[in-house]
């Protein structure tokens, strides 16, 4: 199946996935601003810094990080 995604779709996908610990050191994940604090809150804080292609790649990195 092939689906066309716009920037809003890519942002929604990425906001809905959390990277596994092994992916948190990935340069693209870091560029996206992922962080986890002591209170159990985690979020993306720099998604606007990524191109559409980087958003998609970051989503794939995070999604696939749970398959390892």
N, C-alpha and C positions, 0 to 999 in steps of 0.2 A: 504494500500500500504506500502511496506517495501522497504527501500533504504539503501544501504551501503554508509557510508560517511567516507572519510579519513580526516586527520587533515586539509588539505587545504580547504575542503568543510565546515568543522566545523568553521574554521576561517572566511570564507566568509559569512556564515549564521550569525554569531555573529556580524560581522562588519556591517551587513545590518539592525540591529535592535537596537533600542534605548530603554532603560528602562524607564518606567513610574516613576514619582517622588517617588511613594510608594516602588519601588524596589531598589532605589539607596542606601538604607541603608543595603541591604542584604550583608552578609559577602562575598559571592562568587562574587557578582557584584563589591564590593570594591576590592577584591583580583585581579580581572581582570583589575582594574585600570581605571574604568569609571570616567570621570570628565567632568564638564560643567563650562566654564569660562564666564566672563562678556560679551565677544564679540560674544556670540552665538555659539562658537565652542564647540563641544563635541566629545569625542573620547575615544577609549580604548587604554591604554598605557602599559598594562602588560599581554597581552594575552599569551605570551610565558611562563609565570609562571604557566599556567593551564595545567592539563592533558587533554586528549581527552574527558574523561568522564565529567570533570569539564566544559569544553567548551560547551558540549551538555547541561548540566544542567543549565549553565548560560544563554544559548540561550533560554531554556524553561522558565526560570524565567522571562526574559525580555519580551518575546513574550506574556506570560500569564499575565504579569503585566497590560496589557491594557484591560483585560477582567474583571477587578474588578471594 
